[in-house]
């Protein structure tokens, strides 16, 4: 729509051009382009990130503590649970639960995405996985400690639903934004996520502070109440998407049954893998994204370990640091999107990755809490922008007829090697005894990923996507 969005009554929602605003289709090739994107759709889509960010924020601060210290505590003189000769500790439940669920989601996403594309059911899959995940998250604190298998199952399937929902959520971006507005709308989604996650964290912190006065006398009860807030927040803020967000693509192959659609979808996925030459630029970007994102995600997941080992930080201090990062990252994501519209998405991404390189080098010399906080501010400034610009680049090179399927591959590239970075971090720290050296070792991911991305021809990638849509 040449950078413009309008309400059904014709009122201008926003305009990126200097021409007089008027209703126009999003993209000429889009099946339902005659239906303008509304403010309600954009709001509902952004609130999906607002909703699920409560889980992502509280899981790395509260849920991990609940699993490792309450559900599966390490008690002196008490042997841990064993299953088939394997000790079941909280850290093992957390690490393996996340790792296996991310691995499963990585390989399921492309197939489920292709099914959703074929039947135009991204909305159903998005709402289904999100609401099921939110329900399971709410049930975790109610599972008796005497039933560890139930707690593990609830945690695993909550994490799986959380990971799967992202593929469908990302699949809506190319339907709601044109080439000119892609960066800004992607940034808007990330900004909403950081604000929502930060606010959910504030609510739980307030809950902890007033807990004794509202019938939550101890930390266990307060933690369980916080987990209920986590699940309810996720579910309640998905309601606008359930009401207002719908697939804009036309369904295909409605004559097939569900089983037949699934088999056909798997065939489409393998066909896409076998014909990557048709999307050579997109494939090159996904390779670069896989590498640099592994470094970034490992930095974020191991920041708590770094703070504890190097600076002896308490959990409450880490929660405040995470809150600061959430609040700063929200406007920063919008700001990077604004910059990307002016200097180009690829240039902006490379600039962000250069800053990440500087951060990892600086982390090697961090030995005080003020230094760690300063580093956290810089991380917040580039974290959301790096994610938003990467997603917008992916969206701009995604054929509109394969949005959910290709965003499933995007999810696959983000998760398929999700254990490589943490293993490298752990092994370096084990052999050197230095968390500083372990953080610095992650620089290799950022540098290699940045080099790969530098060879991406964005314009050619967009042309390849348009050629695919012309065939569809």
N, C-alpha and C positions, 0 to 999 in steps of 0.2 A: 504494500500500500504506500510505497514511496515514503516510508517513514511516518505515516499518519495513522491514527486510530480514532474512530468516531463512535459515538453512541448510536443506538438504533434510531433516535430521533434526528440524527444528523449533526448534533453538537460535537465540536472538535474535542477529542480527548487529549491528543498531543500531535504535534507536527514537527518533523525534522527538516522540512524544506522551507525555502523562502517563498514558495508559491502560495497562492490563496488556498486555504484549506477546503477540501471537498472530499466526500466519501469516495473511496477507491478500494479495489480488492487488495488483499494482502500480497499475494503473488499470483501472477496470471495462471500458473499451472496448478494452483491449489484447487481441489475439487469443490470446496464450499467457500471460495474466496468472496462470493457475493455477500456473505454474512459478515459484517464488520465485527472486529474484536471489541468487546465492551469492557468498561472499567470493572464490572463485577467479575468477569472471567479472569482478568489480570490480578485482581485482589484475591480471588479464591486460589489461584495458582500460587501466589506469593505466600499465602497463609499456610500452604502445605509445608513450606520450609519453616515457617514460624512454628508450626505444630510439631514436626518431627525433630526439630532442633532441641526441644525439651529433653527428648530421649538421648540425643547425642551428647548434650552438655552434662546432664545429670548422670549418665551412665559412666563417664570417665571420672566422676568425682564421688558420687553417692553409691551407685549400683556396684561398682568394683569394691568399695569398702564393705558393703553389705554382704557380698559373696565371700570375700576373703577373711573378714573379721567376725561376721555374725553367723552366716549360714555354714561356712566351712572354716572355723577358726583353728589356728595352730595353738594347742594348749600343752604346756610343759607336762611331761609325764603321761600324756594321753596319746596313744598311737592314732594316726589318721585313718580314715576309712580306706578300705582296699576293695578293688574289684578286678578279678582275674589277675591278681598279683600286682596291680598298679595302684599306687597311693593316690587317693582323691583329695587333693588339697585345694584351697580356695584359688591360689594363683594358677594351678593347673586347670581348674574349671573355667576360670576367666580366660586364660590364654587359648586353650583348645576350643572353648565354646565360641569365642570370637573368630578364631582362625578357620574352623570347620564351617561355620555358618557363612562367613565371607566367601570361602571357596565354593560352597554349594550355590550361593547366590550368583557368583560370578559366571558359573556355567549354565545356570537356569535362565538368567536374564535374557540372553539373546533368543532362546527358543520361545519363552513366554512372550517376549516383545514381538516376535514375528507372528505369533498367534493373535496378539492384541491388534497388530496392524491389519491382519487379514480380515478380522471381524469388527474392526473399529471399536474395540472394547478397552482401550487404555484406561478410560475413566473407571470402569468396573474393577479392573485389576488394581488400580491405584487405591481406590476406596477400600477394596476388600483386604489387601495386604496391610494397609495402614490401620484400619479398624481392628483387624485381628491382632496385629502387633500391639496396639494400644491396650486391648483387652487383656492379652497375656502379660504385658508389663504391669498392669494394675493387679493381676493375680499373684505375681511373684512374692510380695510381702505377706500374703495370706497362706502360702504353702508352709506346712509345718516343717520345722527344722529336722524333725525325725524322719522326713521323707526326702532325702537328698536327691533321689532320682527325679522326683517331680520338680524340684527347684532347677535342676540342670535342664530338664526338658523345656520348662517355661522360659528359661533364659535363652536357650538355643533357638527356639522357634520365634521368640521376640526379636532376637538379633537377625534371624533369617528374613522375617517380614520387613524389618527396617531396611535391610540391604536391598531386597527385591523392590520395595516401593520406589526407590530412587530411580530405577530405570524407567518406570512409567511416568514419574514426575518430570524427569528430564525430557521424556518424549513429547511432552506438550509444548516445549519451548519453540521449536520450529513452526508450530501451528499458531502460536500467539504473537510471534514477532517476525518482522521482515528483516532483510539484510541490514538496513540502517538502524533499526531499533534493537537488534539482537543483543548487542553488548549491554545496553542500558537496562533492558528487561531482565537479562540474566543477572546483572548486578543488583537489581531490585529484589530478586528472589533471595540472593545470598544475604543482602542487608536485612531483609525480613527475618531470615533464619537466625542471624546473629542477635538481633534484637529480641526475638522470641525466646531463644535459648538463654540469653542473659537475664531476661525478666523472670523466666521460670526458676533460674538459679536464685534470684533475689527472693522470690516467694518462699522457696525452701529454706533459705537462710533465715528469713523472718520467722518461719514456722519453728525452726530450731530455737530461736531466741525466746519465743513466747511459749514454747512447748510445755513447761511445767505448769503454766497457768491455764492451759486449755486441755489438761488431761493427758499430756504426753510427758511423763515424769523422767524417763531415761532415754539414753541415746538409741537404744534398740527401737523403742516405740516411735521416736522422732524419725529415725531412718525409714521405718516402714511407712509412716505417713508421707514422707518425702517421695517415696517410690509410687505411692498412690497418686500424688500430684503429678508426677512424671507421666504416668499412663493416661490420666484424665485429661491433662493438657494436650497430649498428642491426639486423643480421640475427639475432644470437643472442638478444637480448631481445624479439624478436617471436615466439619459439617458444612462450611461454605463451599468447599470443593464438591461435596456430595450434592449440594443444591444447584450450583451454578456452572460447574465445569463439565464440559462434554467434549467428546471427540469431534473434530471438525472434518476429518477425512471420511470419504465414503467407504462403507464396508465392502469387502470383496469375498467371494466364495461363500456366500451365506448358505448355499445348498449343502455344504459339507457338514457332517456332524462334528462334535467336539473332538472325538478320537481322530477322525480323518483330518481335521484342521491341525491338530497337534503333529501328526505325521508329516503333513504338507509343510508345516512351519519349520520342522526340523530339516526337511529337504531344502527349504529356502535358505536356512542358516548355512548348511553345508555348501549350497550353491554359491552363496556370498563369499564364503571362505575360499572356495576353489577359483573364484574369479576376482581376486583382490586387485588385479591389474586395472580393472575398470574404475577402482577407487584408490589408485596408487598414492595420491596425495593424502587422502584421509587415513590410509593405513600407515603412512610414514608419520603423520601427526600422532596417531594412537600409540605408535611405538615410542615416540619421544615422551608422550604424556605418561605412558606406563612407567618409564624410567624416572623422570623427574618427580612424578607424584609419589612414587615409592619413598623417595627421600623426604619429601615434605610431610607425608602422613606419619613416617617413622619419627620425625622430629616432634610432631604434635603428640603422638602416643607415648613417647618416652620422656617428654618434658618433666613429668612428675618424678620419674626415676632420677633424672638429672638433678632436680631441685632437692630431692631427699638425700641423694648420695653426696652431692657436692656442697650443698648449702644447709642441710639438715632442716628443711622447711617442714612445717606441720601441714596436715591436711587442710585446715581452715585457711592457711596462707595461700595454698595452691588454689583453693576455691575462689578466693578473692582475685588471684591473678587471672584465672580463667574468666571470671566475670569482667575484669578490665579488658581482656582480649576480645570478648564478645561485643562489648559496647563500642570499642574503638573500631573493630572490624566492620561493623555495620555501615557507618558513613564512609569508611575507607573503600568498601566494595562499590558503593555508588560513585565515589570519586574516581576510582580506577576505570569504571565503566565510562565515565565522562571523558577521561583522558584517552581511552581506547577509541572512542568515536572520532577523536581529533587527530591522533597520530597513527592509528591503525591497531588492530587486535594483535597481530604478530609482534610488532615492535613493542607494544605494551607488555606482552607476555615475556619477551626476552629481557626487558628491563626489570620486571618483577623477579625473574630467575637470577639475574645478576645480584639483586639485593639479597636474595636467599643465600647465594654463595658468600657474600660479605658477612651475613649473619652467622653462618656456620664457622667461618674463620674466627669471628669475634667470640663465639661461644667457647672456643678453646682456651681463651684468656679470662673467662668469667669465673670469679671466685668469691663474689659478694652478692648479697640479696639485691642491693640497688642496681648493680650491673645486670642481674637477671631480670629485674622489672623493666629496665630500659630496653633490653633485648625483646621482652614480651611486647612492648609498645610497637617496636619496629615489625615484629612478626604480625601483629594485628593489622598494621597498615598494608601489608602485602598479601596476607593469607587469603582474605576474601576476594581480593582483586585477582589473584592468580587463579583461583578456582572459577570465578565468574568469567574471566576472559577465555580460559581453556574451554569451558562449556559453550560459550558463544562461538568460538572457532569451530568446535565440533558441530554445533547446530547449523552454521552457515554452509558446511560441506556435507550435510545430511540430506539425502533425497527425501522429499516430503512424503513419498509413498512408503518409506521405510523408517519413519521416525522412531517408533518404539523399538524396532529390531536393532537399529544402529545405536540408539542410546543404550540398549542392552549390551552391545559390544563396548560402548564407552564405559559402562559399569564393569564389564569383564576386564578391560584394560586397567581399571583402577584397583581391582581386587585380586586378579589372577595370581599375582606374585606377592600378595600382601604379607607373607611371612618372611620374605627375603631380608627386608630392611631391619626388622626387629632382631632376626637371628644375627645379622652382621653387627648390630649395636651390642647385643649381649656378648658375643664372642670377643669383640675388641675390648670391651670393658673387663671381661673375665681374664684375658691374657695380659692386659696392660694395667689393670686396676684403676683406670682413669675414665670417668664418665665424660670428661672433656675430650679425650682422644676418641671415644666412641661416637660422640656427636660429630666431630670433625670428619670421621670416616664416611659419614653420609654425604659428604660433598661430592663424592664420585657419582652419585645418582643425579644430582642437580646438573653437574657439568656435562655429563654424557647426554642427558635429556635435552639440555639447552642446545647442544651441538646438533642433535637430530632435528629439533624444531626449527633451527635456523635454515634448514634446507627445504622447509615446507613452502610450496608455492600456493598461497591461499586463493588467489584468483583462479588458478587452474583447478583447484579442488572444488570451488564453487561451480565452475563450468561442468565438471564431471557429474556433480549432483543434478544439475539442470538437464543434462543429456539423459540421465537415468529416468528422470521424471517425464521427459518427452517420450520415452519408450513405454512407460507405464500406461 
